[in-house]
Amino acid sequence: MWLRFSTKKLDHYNRKELDRQFKNPDSNFKIAIVVDMWLTGFDVPFLDSIYIDKPIQRHNLIQTISRVNRKCEGKDKGLVVDYIGIKQQMNLALAYYSKADQQNIEEIAQSLVVVRDHLDLLGRLFHTFDTKPYFTGEPLAQLNTLNMAAEFVQLTDKLEKRFMALVKRLKAAYDICSGSETLTQNERDWVHFYLAVRSIVFKLTRGNAPDTAQMNAKVRAMIAEALKADGVEEVFKLGDDTAEAVDIFNEDYLAKLEKIKLPNTKIKLLQQLLAKAIEDFKKVNKAKGMDFSKKFKALVDRYNERKEDDVLVSNVLEDFTDEIINLLQALKDEKASFKDLDIDFEEKAFYDILKLLASKYDFEYPEDKLITLSKAVKAIVDDKAKYTDWSQRDDIKAGLKVDLILALAQHGYPPVDRDEVYKEILEQAENFKKYRSS
């Protein structure tokens, strides 16, 4: 049996099952045509042939051809079939990593020093944290330790940034010397532990999980399970078009998040969810969306600036959680506020910018006329929305601007001409139309 695939087209379960089958000598899965997977950090001792038809250089090339040089009973050699002419690159790579190449020996030796120095620094950072269950405990204890370690490094913004910077430098050095036989298994296990914790924190703060390529399948699976164990699997759904849509304003959904026991982890997850909700709202209502963005930034800044003494006071983190949920509730209320004005959600976006500009530039405009004008402006934008290529057509954008100016003048807005007013209304209209068309 043979299969052709790439990581982009596989979900976690299928990838894991294919890994298992390909590593099983009794499986009939013998040939795999891969695009961007199983080239590094994937060990199948009985694999004896590899066919290469893509450019690879330096340590990636060495690691790739090393897939077939593992010792295995009944196997005396590995075969590399070159389809595109990598012999020159292979010779360069072999020369670069040859023992006769003193410069490369020094580079690897220096990297080993950096790895060990950073393992020591990270050990000092974790001197009050009990890592033993990760290395000696049962699977559940290992998962809990990973979660607690991620929570530990998030105690303060300073600690989190120091940890992330140290592990980033550790990984850079480990990338160079990972093939060195002088690295002990214990040292490799510690490197994988810190990379795993960094991946969890990275996922919480930035939405993706790096550093897993060099880890064995067991550690990669542990990262996924550790995230799921705390309910943080919700982060994975952010930006995933195939994931089932969730209503973060739903009380049942918030109750589900409330079950997360680790306070900093919960706060980071709520931050991501609220940030996404605000960005989505801003696509329709730029003015109010910007206001919520400012409030959210102020809240996050205060969270990041918390003192080390505060981390021991549980109500401090509880207060932050409550403030995030309160801001989420305020956003929910704002999204529903159009109902009181007898206009729709999208018309409310233009109502808000018109009202904001009247306040900003200090002129009076009747409330009833404001509602009528907001409907008229939205109708003009809807008319132009039928042109799907409007953003590439200067004539459509110019027509939108002219129609808006004429409508504003017809409704006596603003009472005194202000170029800034026209500019900001046009920005809201184009912002609305941009996401309406996408």
C-alpha positions as CSV (number, residue, x, y, z in Angstrom):
1,M,0.0,0.0,0.0
2,W,1.2,3.5,-0.7
3,L,-0.1,7.0,0.0
4,R,0.6,10.5,-1.1
5,F,0.0,13.4,1.4
6,S,1.1,16.5,3.1
7,T,0.6,17.8,6.7
8,K,-1.7,20.5,5.5
9,K,-4.3,17.9,4.4
10,L,-4.2,15.7,7.5
11,D,-6.0,16.2,10.8
12,H,-4.3,15.2,14.0
13,Y,-5.9,11.7,14.3
14,N,-5.1,10.7,10.7
15,R,-1.5,11.9,11.0
16,K,-1.0,10.0,14.2
17,E,-2.5,6.8,12.7
18,L,-0.3,7.0,9.6
19,D,2.7,7.5,11.8
20,R,1.9,4.4,13.7
21,Q,1.2,2.3,10.6
22,F,4.3,3.3,8.8
23,K,6.5,2.5,11.8
24,N,5.0,-0.9,12.1
25,P,7.1,-3.5,10.3
26,D,4.1,-5.8,9.9
27,S,1.9,-3.1,8.2
28,N,1.3,-3.3,4.5
29,F,1.8,0.5,4.4
30,K,5.3,0.4,2.8
31,I,5.5,3.4,0.4
32,A,4.7,7.1,1.2
33,I,5.1,10.0,-1.1
34,V,5.4,13.0,1.2
35,V,5.5,16.8,0.5
36,D,6.6,18.4,3.8
37,M,6.5,15.8,6.5
38,W,8.6,12.8,7.9
39,L,11.8,14.3,6.5
40,T,13.3,15.2,9.9
41,G,12.8,13.8,13.4
42,F,11.0,10.7,12.1
43,D,12.7,7.5,13.0
44,V,11.9,4.2,11.2
45,P,14.9,1.9,11.6
46,F,13.9,-0.6,8.9
47,L,13.3,2.1,6.2
48,D,15.9,1.4,3.5
49,S,15.1,3.6,0.5
50,I,14.2,7.3,0.0
51,Y,13.6,9.1,-3.3
52,I,14.2,12.9,-3.3
53,D,12.8,15.3,-5.8
54,K,12.8,18.6,-3.9
55,P,15.7,21.0,-3.1
56,I,17.1,20.4,0.4
57,Q,20.3,21.9,2.0
58,R,22.6,21.7,5.0
59,H,21.4,20.0,8.1
60,N,17.9,19.4,6.6
61,L,19.5,17.4,3.9
62,I,21.7,15.5,6.4
63,Q,18.7,14.7,8.6
64,T,16.6,13.7,5.5
65,I,19.1,11.1,4.1
66,S,19.6,9.9,7.7
67,R,16.1,8.5,7.6
68,V,17.6,5.4,5.8
69,N,20.9,5.1,7.7
70,R,19.5,3.6,10.9
71,K,20.7,0.2,12.0
72,C,18.2,-2.6,11.9
73,E,18.4,-6.4,11.8
74,G,18.4,-7.7,8.3
75,K,19.4,-4.3,6.8
76,D,23.0,-3.6,5.8
77,K,22.6,-0.3,3.9
78,G,20.3,2.5,2.9
79,L,19.5,3.8,-0.6
80,V,19.1,7.4,-1.6
81,V,17.7,8.0,-5.1
82,D,18.4,11.5,-6.4
83,Y,15.9,12.8,-9.0
84,I,17.0,16.5,-9.2
85,G,20.7,16.5,-8.7
86,I,21.4,17.1,-4.9
87,K,24.8,15.4,-5.0
88,Q,26.6,18.7,-4.9
89,Q,24.5,19.9,-2.0
90,M,25.0,16.6,-0.3
91,N,28.8,16.9,-0.7
92,L,28.7,20.4,0.7
93,A,26.5,19.3,3.6
94,L,28.8,16.3,4.4
95,A,31.8,18.6,4.2
96,Y,30.2,21.1,6.4
97,Y,29.3,18.5,9.1
98,S,32.5,16.4,8.6
99,K,34.8,15.9,11.5
100,A,37.5,17.2,9.3
101,D,35.7,20.5,9.1
102,Q,37.1,22.3,12.2
103,Q,34.9,25.3,11.8
104,N,31.8,23.1,12.0
105,I,33.1,21.2,14.9
106,E,33.6,24.5,16.7
107,E,30.0,25.5,15.8
108,I,28.5,22.3,17.2
109,A,30.7,22.5,20.3
110,Q,29.7,26.1,20.9
111,S,26.0,25.1,20.4
112,L,26.4,22.3,23.0
113,V,27.7,24.9,25.5
114,V,24.8,27.2,24.8
115,V,22.3,24.3,25.1
116,R,23.7,23.2,28.5
117,D,24.0,26.8,29.7
118,H,20.4,27.5,28.9
119,L,19.2,24.2,30.4
120,D,21.0,25.4,33.6
121,L,19.4,28.9,33.4
122,L,16.0,27.3,32.9
123,G,16.6,24.9,35.7
124,R,17.2,27.9,38.0
125,L,14.0,29.5,36.7
126,F,12.1,26.4,37.6
127,H,13.9,25.7,40.9
128,T,10.6,26.1,42.9
129,F,8.5,24.1,40.4
130,D,8.2,20.3,40.8
131,T,8.9,18.8,37.3
132,K,9.4,15.3,38.6
133,P,5.9,14.0,37.6
134,Y,6.6,14.9,34.0
135,F,9.6,12.6,33.9
136,T,8.5,9.8,36.2
137,G,4.7,10.0,36.5
138,E,1.8,8.4,34.7
139,P,0.4,10.0,31.6
140,L,-2.2,12.1,33.5
141,A,0.4,13.4,35.9
142,Q,2.7,14.3,32.9
143,L,-0.2,16.2,31.3
144,N,-0.9,18.0,34.6
145,T,2.7,18.9,35.0
146,L,2.9,20.5,31.5
147,N,-0.2,22.5,32.3
148,M,1.1,23.6,35.6
149,A,4.4,24.5,34.1
150,A,2.7,26.7,31.5
151,E,0.7,28.3,34.2
152,F,3.9,28.8,36.3
153,V,5.8,30.7,33.6
154,Q,2.7,33.0,33.1
155,L,2.8,34.2,36.8
156,T,4.2,37.5,35.6
157,D,4.8,39.1,32.2
158,K,8.5,39.4,33.1
159,L,8.8,35.7,33.9
160,E,6.9,34.7,30.8
161,K,9.1,36.8,28.5
162,R,12.3,35.6,30.1
163,F,11.2,32.0,29.8
164,M,10.2,32.4,26.2
165,A,13.4,34.1,25.3
166,L,15.6,31.5,27.0
167,V,13.8,28.6,25.2
168,K,14.0,30.3,21.9
169,R,17.7,30.6,22.2
170,L,17.9,27.0,23.5
171,K,16.0,25.8,20.4
172,A,18.3,27.7,18.1
173,A,21.3,26.1,19.6
174,Y,19.7,22.6,19.8
175,D,18.8,22.8,16.0
176,I,22.6,22.9,15.3
177,C,23.8,20.2,17.7
178,S,20.7,17.9,18.0
179,G,22.6,15.2,16.1
180,S,25.6,15.2,18.4
181,E,26.2,12.0,20.2
182,T,27.5,13.9,23.2
183,L,24.0,15.1,24.1
184,T,22.6,12.7,26.7
185,Q,19.1,11.4,26.6
186,N,18.4,13.2,29.9
187,E,19.5,16.5,28.3
188,R,17.3,15.8,25.3
189,D,14.3,15.1,27.5
190,W,14.7,18.4,29.3
191,V,15.0,20.3,26.0
192,H,11.7,18.6,24.9
193,F,10.1,19.5,28.2
194,Y,10.9,23.2,27.9
195,L,10.0,23.3,24.2
196,A,6.6,21.6,25.0
197,V,5.9,24.2,27.7
198,R,6.8,27.0,25.3
199,S,4.5,25.6,22.7
200,I,1.6,25.6,25.1
201,V,2.2,29.2,26.1
202,F,2.8,30.2,22.5
203,K,-0.6,28.7,21.6
204,L,-2.3,30.6,24.3
205,T,-0.8,33.9,23.5
206,R,-0.3,33.8,19.7
207,G,-2.6,31.1,18.4
208,N,0.0,28.7,16.9
209,A,2.3,26.1,18.4
210,P,5.9,26.0,17.2
211,D,8.9,23.9,18.3
212,T,7.2,20.5,17.8
213,A,9.0,19.4,14.7
214,Q,12.0,17.9,16.5
215,M,10.0,16.3,19.3
216,N,9.1,12.7,19.2
217,A,5.5,11.7,18.6
218,K,4.9,11.1,22.3
219,V,5.8,14.6,23.3
220,R,3.8,16.2,20.4
221,A,0.8,14.2,21.4
222,M,1.3,15.3,25.0
223,I,1.2,18.9,24.0
224,A,-2.1,18.4,22.2
225,E,-3.6,16.5,25.1
226,A,-2.3,19.1,27.6
227,L,-4.0,21.9,25.8
228,K,-7.3,19.9,25.6
229,A,-7.1,18.9,29.2
230,D,-7.7,22.4,30.4
231,G,-10.4,23.3,27.9
232,V,-7.8,25.3,25.9
233,E,-8.8,23.4,22.8
234,E,-11.0,26.4,22.2
235,V,-7.9,28.3,21.1
236,F,-7.4,25.8,18.3
237,K,-10.7,26.8,16.8
238,L,-9.6,30.4,16.4
239,G,-8.9,31.0,12.7
240,D,-10.0,27.5,11.8
241,D,-12.6,27.8,9.0
242,T,-13.5,24.1,9.3
243,A,-14.2,24.3,13.1
244,E,-17.7,24.5,14.3
245,A,-18.6,28.1,15.1
246,V,-19.0,29.0,18.7
247,D,-21.0,31.8,20.3
248,I,-18.6,33.2,22.9
249,F,-21.5,35.4,24.2
250,N,-23.5,32.3,25.2
251,E,-23.8,31.8,28.9
252,D,-23.3,28.0,28.6
253,Y,-20.1,28.6,26.7
254,L,-18.8,31.0,29.3
255,A,-19.7,28.4,32.0
256,K,-17.6,25.9,30.1
257,L,-14.6,28.3,30.2
258,E,-15.2,28.9,33.8
259,K,-14.3,25.3,34.5
260,I,-10.6,26.0,33.6
261,K,-8.8,25.8,36.9
262,L,-5.6,27.6,36.0
263,P,-6.2,31.3,36.3
264,N,-3.5,32.7,34.0
265,T,-4.4,30.1,31.4
266,K,-8.0,31.1,31.6
267,I,-7.2,34.8,31.3
268,K,-5.0,34.2,28.2
269,L,-7.8,32.2,26.6
270,L,-10.4,34.9,27.4
271,Q,-8.1,37.5,26.0
272,Q,-7.8,35.7,22.7
273,L,-11.6,35.1,22.5
274,L,-12.4,38.8,23.3
275,A,-9.7,40.1,20.9
276,K,-11.3,38.1,18.1
277,A,-14.8,39.2,19.0
278,I,-13.7,42.9,19.0
279,E,-11.9,42.4,15.6
280,D,-15.1,40.9,14.1
281,F,-17.2,43.7,15.5
282,K,-14.7,46.3,14.2
283,K,-15.3,44.9,10.6
284,V,-18.8,46.3,10.8
285,N,-18.6,49.1,13.3
286,K,-15.1,50.7,13.1
287,A,-15.8,53.6,15.5
288,K,-17.2,51.5,18.4
289,G,-14.8,48.7,17.6
290,M,-11.8,51.1,18.1
291,D,-13.3,52.2,21.4
292,F,-13.5,48.6,22.6
293,S,-10.0,48.0,21.3
294,K,-8.6,50.8,23.5
295,K,-10.4,49.5,26.6
296,F,-9.2,46.0,25.9
297,K,-5.6,47.2,25.5
298,A,-5.7,49.1,28.8
299,L,-7.0,45.9,30.5
300,V,-4.3,43.7,29.0
301,D,-1.6,46.3,29.8
302,R,-2.6,46.3,33.5
303,Y,-2.6,42.5,33.5
304,N,0.9,42.4,32.1
305,E,2.2,45.0,34.5
306,R,1.0,43.2,37.6
307,K,3.5,43.0,40.4
308,E,5.2,39.7,41.5
309,D,3.6,40.1,45.0
310,D,0.2,40.2,43.4
311,V,0.5,36.7,41.9
312,L,0.0,35.2,45.3
313,V,-3.2,37.0,45.8
314,S,-5.9,34.9,44.1
315,N,-8.5,37.7,43.9
316,V,-6.1,39.8,41.7
317,L,-6.4,37.3,38.9
318,E,-10.1,36.7,39.6
319,D,-10.6,40.5,39.2
320,F,-8.9,40.4,35.8
321,T,-11.1,37.5,34.8
322,D,-14.2,39.4,35.9
323,E,-13.1,42.5,34.0
324,I,-12.6,40.6,30.8
325,I,-16.0,39.0,31.1
326,N,-17.5,42.4,31.9
327,L,-16.0,43.8,28.8
328,L,-17.3,40.9,26.8
329,Q,-20.8,41.5,28.2
330,A,-20.5,45.2,27.3
331,L,-19.6,44.2,23.8
332,K,-22.6,41.9,23.7
333,D,-24.9,44.7,24.9
334,E,-23.4,47.1,22.3
335,K,-24.0,44.6,19.5
336,A,-27.7,44.5,20.5
337,S,-28.1,48.3,21.1
338,F,-29.5,48.9,17.6
339,K,-32.8,47.4,18.6
340,D,-33.6,50.4,20.8
341,L,-33.2,52.8,17.8
342,D,-35.4,51.1,15.2
343,I,-32.5,50.5,12.9
344,D,-30.5,47.3,12.0
345,F,-27.1,46.2,13.3
346,E,-25.3,47.5,10.2
347,E,-27.1,50.9,10.2
348,K,-26.1,51.3,13.8
349,A,-22.4,51.4,12.6
350,F,-23.1,54.5,10.6
351,Y,-25.2,56.0,13.3
352,D,-22.3,55.6,15.7
353,I,-19.7,57.3,13.5
354,L,-22.1,60.2,12.7
355,K,-22.8,60.7,16.4
356,L,-19.2,60.4,17.3
357,L,-18.1,63.0,14.7
358,A,-20.8,65.5,15.9
359,S,-19.3,65.2,19.4
360,K,-15.7,65.2,18.3
361,Y,-16.1,68.4,16.1
362,D,-18.6,70.0,18.5
363,F,-21.7,70.5,16.4
364,E,-25.4,69.7,17.1
365,Y,-27.4,67.4,15.0
366,P,-31.0,66.2,15.9
367,E,-31.3,62.5,17.0
368,D,-34.2,61.7,14.6
369,K,-32.3,63.1,11.6
370,L,-29.2,61.1,12.7
371,I,-31.2,57.9,12.4
372,T,-32.6,58.9,9.0
373,L,-29.1,59.8,7.7
374,S,-27.5,56.6,9.0
375,K,-30.1,54.6,7.0
376,A,-29.4,56.7,3.9
377,V,-25.6,56.3,4.2
378,K,-26.0,52.5,4.6
379,A,-28.2,52.3,1.5
380,I,-25.6,54.1,-0.6
381,V,-22.9,51.6,0.6
382,D,-25.3,48.7,-0.2
383,D,-25.8,50.0,-3.7
384,K,-22.0,49.9,-4.3
385,A,-21.7,46.5,-2.7
386,K,-23.1,44.8,-5.8
387,Y,-19.7,45.5,-7.5
388,T,-17.5,42.7,-6.1
389,D,-14.3,44.3,-7.5
390,W,-14.9,47.7,-6.0
391,S,-11.6,47.9,-4.2
392,Q,-9.7,47.7,-7.5
393,R,-11.9,50.2,-9.3
394,D,-11.2,53.8,-8.7
395,D,-14.5,54.8,-10.5
396,I,-16.5,52.8,-7.9
397,K,-14.7,54.4,-5.0
398,A,-15.0,57.8,-6.5
399,G,-18.7,57.3,-7.0
400,L,-19.1,56.2,-3.4
401,K,-17.4,59.3,-2.2
402,V,-19.5,61.6,-4.4
403,D,-22.8,59.9,-3.4
404,L,-21.9,60.2,0.3
405,I,-21.0,63.8,0.1
406,L,-24.3,64.6,-1.7
407,A,-26.3,62.6,0.8
408,L,-24.6,64.4,3.7
409,A,-25.3,67.8,2.1
410,Q,-28.9,66.9,1.5
411,H,-29.4,66.1,5.2
412,G,-27.4,69.1,6.4
413,Y,-24.6,67.1,7.9
414,P,-22.3,68.6,9.1
415,P,-23.8,72.1,9.5
416,V,-20.3,73.5,8.8
417,D,-18.1,71.9,6.1
418,R,-15.2,69.9,7.7
419,D,-13.0,67.8,5.4
420,E,-12.1,65.6,8.4
421,V,-15.8,64.6,8.8
422,Y,-16.1,63.5,5.2
423,K,-12.8,61.6,5.5
424,E,-13.8,59.6,8.6
425,I,-17.3,58.7,7.2
426,L,-15.7,57.5,4.0
427,E,-13.2,55.4,6.0
428,Q,-16.1,53.8,7.9
429,A,-18.0,53.2,4.6
430,E,-15.0,51.6,2.9
431,N,-14.2,49.5,6.0
432,F,-17.7,48.2,6.1
433,K,-17.8,47.6,2.4
434,K,-14.4,45.8,2.4
435,Y,-15.5,43.1,4.9
436,R,-19.0,43.0,3.4
437,S,-17.5,41.9,0.1
438,S,-14.9,39.5,1.5
